[in-house]
Amino acid sequence: STALYSFLKLHPNVLSNEPSPTSFEELQFFNDKNYFNGLDWYKSFFPESNSSIVMFEKSATYFDAENVSYRAHRLLPGGKIIVILIPPEDRAYSWYQHQRAHALPTALNYTFSQVVK
């Protein structure tokens, strides 16, 4: 998902959200963690735009909760969802590398093999 995020940001008419101080590039708005911060909180991460600009955000945890698709559809009824499905072991390794990139202690102090055992 990070690769797709990076590629989409290269297009001049496509803009993404600003990073969140707590969840990095993933706003994780539509799940319970940040949904109750409100719409103004969500919108504060996006620049002002016009109708020729496509806005997007990515969050790898949106399929962890049943109510995410309902919330997203109610707020953005014309929105599109892109899903990337990868094998679970590849997803686990991707998560581990994401944690290392953000210097989180578990990933820095343990190898991937140690974390998944």
Protein Blocks (a to p, Z undefined) as FASTA:
>chain_A
ZZmmmmmmmpmkbccddddfklojanolmmmklmmnojklmmmmpccddfkbccddddfk
lmmpfklmmmmmmmmmmbccddddddfklmmmmmmmmmmmnopaklmmpcfklmmZZ
